[in-house]
Amino acid sequence: MTMRVITSLVLTIFALAGCAGGGSSDPGRPNAATGSYPFTMKNCGKDVTFQAPPRRVVAASQAAAEILIHLGVGDRIVGSGYEIDKVPADVAEQYGKIPILSAPRQEIKQEKLLEAQPDFVYTTFGDFLTAGRTGDRAQLYELGVPSYVSEFDCVMHQSVAGANFEMMYQEYRDLAKILDVPAEGEKFVTEQKAVVNKALGAIENKNTPLKVMWFYSTYGGTPWAAGPGGLPQHISDLVGVKNIFADASTRWAEVSWDEVAARSPDVIILADLTRGEPDDTAREKIDLLKKDPLTSKLDAVANDRFITIPGRYMDHSCCTANAVPALVEGLNKFR
């Protein structure tokens, strides 16, 4: 874009931000913030100040949009992008009304972001808010557009100390505070906690040790698996299984089939992805494992000890808690 166009967009953003001093865009609510503004919040090591409840939100990833819909602010989303999975039925109607600002499986470009005239940007992937991609956080902030990055991904794939559900719940609360819907945030947290607690109460034979591999996908034929410092590791600890790549150096690790065979998981947890990449669906992963001369000999593969969960449940998203009942149900069959 030319500097003249960028300047025009920036001025429009400032004008919109100035008009957005009220609360929700829901006409049923009074046009005044119920929370205390301005306030400053630390996010991924940066102090971010919010002058008023955002009214024009860009969710820089599909997962971010789904979380915002669950918080009851889907009507404020003026753009989303980076669609990588099938949209869940419970949010599909609202999600279908959101303008998609990027090509499939691509991040939103800064030009498209500015055209949407946001007053807030939220992403579950920290590397999106960088120069040359969706936009540098500091530059956006100077333009009057604060942002929030999931604390699970301040640095791409880096293991996060203390990563657990409480950290995810805090993210929901932070967003609810930013958007001036604290009650909706607590309601969503309560719902997600109930899902986890009910599932943990259904675990059978927890003292039976099982080794698991969280198999996300392959890239160039190389498998990627969950390592430490993420929600798959936390869930493994909760349900009493051992993640065979808990000693990896990153939250998501590029491993090898030789390593998988040497560590011989008792159960393989498959991410069922619908984005169209090779070996993305659970069925494709099973076919790959059964045809490979090395992995086909693994007991887990030969005896069909697979647990399938939606790919979005393997990372921080609106409903990662739903991975727990799916995992417990599967593990109870193999213990």
C-alpha positions in Angstrom: 0.0 0.0 0.0 1.1 3.6 -0.5 1.8 5.7 2.5 -1.2 7.9 1.7 -3.5 4.9 1.9 -1.9 3.7 5.1 -2.2 7.1 6.7 -5.9 7.3 5.7 -6.5 3.9 7.3 -4.7 4.9 10.5 -6.7 8.1 10.8 -9.9 6.0 10.4 -8.7 3.6 13.1 -8.1 6.5 15.5 -11.6 7.9 14.7 -13.2 4.6 15.3 -11.2 4.1 18.5 -12.5 7.5 19.7 -16.1 6.4 19.1 -15.6 3.1 20.8 -15.6 4.4 24.4 -18.7 2.5 25.2 -19.2 -1.1 26.1 -20.6 -3.9 24.0 -21.9 -3.5 20.4 -25.0 -5.3 21.6 -27.7 -2.6 21.4 -29.3 -4.2 24.5 -26.5 -3.1 26.7 -25.9 0.5 27.8 -23.3 2.4 25.8 -21.0 2.7 28.8 -18.2 0.5 30.0 -19.0 -1.5 33.2 -15.3 -2.1 33.9 -12.6 0.4 34.9 -10.9 2.0 32.0 -8.1 2.7 31.2 -6.2 -0.2 32.6 -2.8 -1.8 31.8 -2.2 -5.5 31.5 1.1 -7.3 31.1 1.0 -9.8 28.2 3.9 -11.8 26.9 6.2 -9.5 28.8 4.7 -6.3 27.4 2.6 -3.7 29.2 -0.6 -3.1 27.1 -3.0 -0.3 28.0 -6.7 -0.5 27.1 -8.5 2.9 27.0 -12.0 1.5 26.4 -13.7 -1.8 25.5 -12.8 -2.8 22.0 -15.7 -2.6 19.5 -13.9 -3.8 16.3 -11.8 -6.9 16.9 -9.6 -8.8 14.5 -9.1 -12.4 15.5 -5.8 -13.3 13.8 -6.5 -17.0 13.9 -9.5 -19.3 13.7 -8.9 -20.5 17.3 -8.9 -16.9 18.5 -12.3 -16.2 16.8 -13.8 -19.3 18.3 -12.7 -18.3 21.8 -14.2 -14.8 21.4 -17.5 -16.3 20.2 -17.7 -18.4 23.3 -17.1 -15.2 25.3 -20.2 -13.7 23.7 -18.5 -11.1 21.6 -18.7 -12.7 18.2 -20.6 -9.7 16.9 -17.6 -7.5 17.5 -15.2 -9.5 15.3 -14.7 -7.6 12.0 -12.2 -10.1 10.6 -10.5 -13.4 11.1 -8.0 -15.6 9.3 -5.7 -18.6 9.4 -8.4 -21.2 9.1 -6.9 -24.7 9.7 -9.7 -26.9 10.8 -13.4 -27.6 10.5 -15.4 -25.0 12.4 -17.2 -26.6 15.4 -21.0 -26.8 15.0 -21.7 -24.8 18.2 -20.0 -21.7 16.8 -20.4 -22.3 13.0 -23.4 -19.9 12.6 -21.6 -16.9 14.2 -18.3 -17.8 12.6 -19.9 -17.9 9.2 -20.8 -14.2 9.5 -17.1 -13.1 10.1 -15.2 -11.7 7.1 -12.1 -13.9 6.4 -9.1 -11.7 5.7 -6.6 -14.4 4.6 -6.2 -17.2 2.2 -6.7 -20.7 3.7 -3.9 -21.7 6.1 -2.3 -18.3 5.7 -1.9 -15.5 8.2 -3.6 -12.1 7.7 -1.4 -9.6 6.0 -0.9 -6.2 7.5 -2.7 -4.4 4.7 -5.8 -6.5 5.2 -5.6 -6.0 8.9 -5.6 -2.2 8.6 -8.4 -2.3 6.0 -10.6 -4.0 8.7 -10.0 -0.9 10.9 -9.6 -2.8 14.2 -9.3 -1.3 17.6 -8.0 -4.6 19.1 -6.2 -7.7 17.7 -6.1 -11.1 19.4 -4.1 -14.1 18.3 -3.3 -17.5 19.6 0.0 -17.5 17.5 2.6 -15.0 18.6 4.7 -15.2 15.5 1.7 -13.7 13.5 2.2 -10.3 15.1 5.6 -9.7 13.7 6.9 -7.4 10.9 6.2 -8.7 7.5 3.3 -10.8 8.6 0.1 -9.5 10.3 2.0 -6.6 11.9 4.5 -5.8 14.7 2.8 -5.4 18.0 4.7 -2.2 18.9 3.8 -0.6 15.5 0.2 -1.5 15.9 0.1 -0.1 19.4 1.5 3.2 18.1 -1.4 3.3 15.7 -3.8 2.9 18.6 -4.4 -0.8 18.1 -3.6 -2.8 21.3 -3.1 -6.6 21.0 -3.2 -9.7 23.0 -1.1 -12.8 22.3 -1.8 -16.1 24.0 0.8 -16.7 26.7 1.1 -20.3 25.4 2.8 -18.9 22.2 4.7 -15.8 23.1 7.6 -17.5 21.2 6.6 -20.1 18.6 6.8 -23.7 19.8 8.8 -22.7 22.9 8.0 -24.8 26.0 6.1 -22.7 28.5 6.9 -23.3 32.2 3.8 -24.1 34.2 1.5 -24.5 31.1 -1.8 -25.8 32.4 -5.5 -25.3 32.2 -5.4 -22.6 34.9 -3.2 -20.6 32.5 -5.8 -21.1 29.7 -8.6 -20.1 32.0 -6.7 -16.9 32.9 -6.5 -16.1 29.2 -10.3 -16.3 29.0 -10.5 -14.0 32.0 -8.0 -11.5 30.5 -10.0 -11.3 27.2 -13.2 -10.9 29.1 -11.7 -8.1 31.1 -10.4 -6.4 27.9 -13.8 -6.7 26.2 -15.8 -5.7 29.3 -17.6 -9.0 29.7 -16.2 -10.5 32.9 -19.3 -12.5 33.8 -19.2 -14.2 30.4 -15.5 -15.0 31.0 -16.2 -16.7 34.4 -19.1 -18.6 32.9 -16.9 -20.0 30.2 -14.2 -20.9 32.7 -16.8 -22.7 34.9 -18.1 -24.7 31.9 -14.6 -25.8 30.9 -13.6 -26.7 34.4 -16.7 -28.9 34.7 -15.7 -30.8 31.5 -12.2 -31.5 32.9 -13.4 -32.5 36.4 -16.1 -34.8 35.2 -13.6 -36.6 32.9 -11.0 -37.0 35.5 -13.5 -38.6 37.8 -14.1 -41.3 35.1 -10.5 -42.5 34.9 -10.1 -46.2 35.5 -6.9 -47.9 36.6 -4.9 -44.7 36.7 -2.0 -46.5 38.2 -1.6 -48.7 35.1 1.4 -47.0 33.4 0.9 -46.2 29.7 3.3 -44.4 27.3 1.7 -42.2 24.7 2.7 -40.3 21.7 0.7 -37.1 20.8 1.0 -37.3 16.9 0.1 -34.0 15.4 1.1 -34.3 11.7 4.0 -34.8 9.3 5.9 -32.2 7.4 8.0 -33.4 4.5 7.5 -36.9 5.9 8.9 -36.0 9.3 6.6 -36.5 12.3 5.8 -33.8 14.7 4.8 -34.7 18.3 3.9 -32.8 21.5 6.8 -32.2 23.8 6.8 -30.5 27.2 5.5 -27.2 28.3 2.1 -27.3 26.6 -1.4 -28.6 27.2 -0.8 -32.1 25.9 1.9 -32.5 28.5 -0.4 -31.1 31.2 -3.2 -33.4 30.1 -0.8 -36.4 30.2 0.1 -35.6 33.7 -3.6 -35.2 34.7 -4.7 -38.5 33.3 -1.6 -40.4 34.5 0.2 -41.3 31.3 3.8 -40.7 30.1 4.4 -38.5 27.1 7.3 -40.3 25.3 8.6 -36.9 24.1 8.4 -35.1 27.4 12.2 -34.6 27.2 12.0 -32.7 23.9 13.4 -29.2 23.8 10.3 -27.6 22.4 6.5 -27.7 23.0 6.1 -29.1 19.5 9.0 -31.3 18.4 10.3 -32.5 15.1 11.1 -36.1 15.8 12.0 -39.2 13.8 10.4 -42.5 13.1 13.4 -44.2 14.6 12.8 -42.3 17.8 9.2 -43.2 17.8 10.0 -46.9 17.3 12.7 -46.9 20.0 10.4 -45.3 22.6 7.5 -47.7 21.5 4.4 -45.9 22.8 1.6 -48.0 24.2 -1.0 -45.7 22.7 -0.8 -43.2 19.9 -3.1 -40.1 20.2 -3.9 -38.9 16.7 -4.8 -35.3 15.7 -7.7 -35.4 13.2 -7.1 -32.3 11.1 -9.2 -31.2 8.1 -6.9 -28.6 6.6 -6.0 -30.8 3.6 -2.2 -31.3 4.2 -0.6 -34.7 3.7 -1.2 -37.2 6.6 -3.5 -34.7 8.4 -6.6 -36.8 9.0 -6.5 -39.5 11.6 -7.3 -42.1 8.9 -4.3 -41.0 6.9 -2.1 -41.2 10.0 -3.2 -44.7 10.7 -2.6 -45.8 7.1 0.9 -44.2 7.2 1.8 -46.0 10.5 0.5 -49.4 9.2 2.3 -49.2 5.9 5.6 -48.1 7.2 8.0 -51.1 7.6 9.3 -49.7 10.9 6.2 -48.3 12.7 3.9 -51.2 11.5 5.8 -53.5 13.9 4.9 -51.3 16.9 2.5 -53.0 19.3 0.3 -49.9 19.4 0.0 -49.9 15.6 -0.4 -53.7 15.2 -3.1 -53.7 17.9 -4.9 -50.5 16.9 -4.3 -48.7 20.1 -5.2 -45.3 18.7 -7.2 -42.5 20.3 -8.5 -39.9 17.8 -9.2 -36.3 18.9 -9.8 -33.1 16.8 -6.5 -31.4 16.0 -7.6 -28.2 17.7 -7.7 -30.0 21.0 -4.0 -30.5 20.9 -3.3 -26.8 21.4 -4.7 -23.9 23.3 -8.1 -23.2 21.8 -11.6 -22.5 22.9 -12.3 -26.1 23.9 -9.0 -27.9 24.6 -10.7 -29.1 27.8 -12.7 -31.4 25.6 -9.6 -33.4 24.9 -9.7 -34.8 28.4 -13.0 -36.8 28.2 -12.0 -38.0 24.7 -8.6 -39.2 26.0 -10.0 -40.7 29.2 -12.6 -42.7 27.3 -9.9 -44.1 25.0 -7.4 -44.8 27.7 -10.0 -46.7 29.8 -10.2 -49.2 26.9 -6.5 -49.9 27.0 -5.8 -50.0 30.7 
